[in-house]
């Protein structure tokens, strides 16, 4: 799991709700306006924020390393279909979004993230949605995006050593099994802490 990196930077001190809104806004902007200059600016902004937050470069690279092969495939597909500019746009846009999402989890404690999501989603309660459950689901999703990519990369390397790197089944089945096992472990850990979403959402 991507660790929280303690710090006193302005990025760390920024309220979790503001970080989440900024991430949603950046993602919307990047995908609503398919412009290469905007995607590169997003990459530059992500790099600047990592520097301000004093996040070690190895952790920043770790956010992208596990997705490198996915980015490579996307770039090759876009290059074949629409040219190299389209491939570069897809890679830059996705890399910027992954880095920004990683920055949120690296500079925000899980408890603060979940609490902010619960407050932000409280308006859904009249619609029958439990803000605590929705907040926990979103927080876990944000936290586990890089984990899923890392697991996929590990399985892919293992299958490559067995000569099965081109088998989609050999890649997909172990990843799904490991993620299901991980979800069971998390559910057991939540139960062990007597977490009650109904009580937490009040």
N, C-alpha and C positions, 0 to 999 in steps of 0.2 A: 504494500500500500504506500502511496506517496506520503512521505512524512511531513509533519508540520515543522517548519523551521522557525524557531523563536527569533524574535528581533524587535527593534524599536523604531524601525523606519516608518516613514509616512505611509507606505503601502500596508505595513502591519497595522498601523493605527487606524487606517480607514475603516469605517463601519462595514461589517459583513454584508448588510443589505445593499450598501452603495456598490460594493464589489460585484455582487450578483447582478444588480441592475446594469452596471457598466459592461459586464460580460455579455448579458443578453443583448444590450444595445450594440456592442461591437460585433457580435455574431450576426445580428439582423442586418447591420450595415454592410458587413463583408459579403453576405450572400444576396442581399437585395441589389447591391451595386457591383456587378462583376467587372471591376476595373483593376488592372494590374498595379497601377500606382497606389491605389487605395490598399490593396493587399500587402504591398511592400511597406507602405507606411504603417500598417498594422504590425508587421513583423518588427519594424524598427521601434515602434512604441513598446512592444512586448520586451524587446531586448533592453530598452531603457528602464522599464519598470523592474526587470530582474536585477539590473545594476543598482537601482535605488534601494531595492529590498535587500541587497547584499546576498542574493541567492548564489551559491557557488555554481560556476559554469557547468560542472559535471551534472548537477541536478537539472539545470535547464536542458542540457543535451539529453538527459535521461527521459525527458518528456517526449522527445522526438525520436530517439533511437529505436524504441520499440515499434514506432509507426513508420520507420524508414521504408520498409518493403512495401507497405500499403501506398505510401506516397509515390514510390517508384512506379508501382503498377498504374496508379492514377495518371501520373505524368505521361507514361508510355501510351496509355489508352487515349488520353486527350491529344497527345502529339500525333498519334496515328489518325485520329478523327478530324481534329481542327487545327493542328499545327503546334509549334513549340510554345507560342505565346499563351495558348489556351492551357497547355500542360503546366507552364510556369505559374499561371494564375491559380489553377486548382491547388498546386503544391503550396504556394505562398499563403493562400487564403486558409487552407486547412492547418498549416503549420502555425500560423498566427493565432488561430482559435484554440488549438491544443495548448500552445504556450500560455495564453491568457487564462484558460481554464486551470492549467497546472499552477499558475501563479496564485489563483484564488485559494486552492487547497494547500499550497505551500505556506501561505501567509495567514491562514485562518484556522483556528481550532475547530474541530468537528462539532463540538458542543455549541460554539458561537454560530457556526454556519446553520445548524439545525434550528437554533432558537430564532435566528433572523428569518429563516424561511417560514417558520410557524407564524411569526408576526405578520410577515408579508402576505401570507395566504389566508389570514383570518377572515377575510371578506368572503371566502368560499363556504364558511360554515353554514349560512342560511340555505345554501344549495345542497346541503347534505354531505359535504366533503369535510373530512377531519383534517385540519391544517397540520396536526402533528404527524399523521401518517404520510400526508403528501410531502411535508418538509423532509421527513426522514428518507422517503423514497428518492427525492431529488438530490439530497445531500449524498446518499450512497451512490447514486448514478454518477454524480460529478467525481466522487472519490474513486470510483472503480473504472472509469474510462481508461486511465493509464494502466491500471492493473490488468484489464482485459487485453490491452495491446501487448503488455509485457508477457502475459501467459501465452498469447498467440505466437509471439516471437520465440519463446522458449520451446514450445511444441514444434514449431516449424524447424528450428535448428536440430531438434532431436530426430525429427522425421527425415531431415536432409541427411543426417549421419546414417540413417537406415536405407537411404536411396528412395524415399517416398515423398520427396519434396513436391512432386507434381500431383499427388493424390489429394483431392479436396476432402474426401472422407477421412483419410488418415490425419488430416489437419483439424477438421471440424469436430470429430467425435471426442478426442482427448480434451479439446478446449471446452466443449460443452460440459463434459463430465467434471473437469476441474472447477469450472465456475459454479456448477450445481453444488459440488462439495463445499466450495467456499461460502455459498449462500446459506447452506445448512449450518456451517460453523458460526456465521454471523448471527443467524436466527437464534442459535443456542446461546451465544454470548449475550444477546439482547434479553433473552428469557432469564438468563442467570442473574442479570442486573435488575430484574423485576421491572423492566421498562413498560409502562402502560401508556400507549398513545392516546387513549381516551382521556386519561387524567392529565397528561402533558399538554393536550390541546386546549384545555380550559383556560 
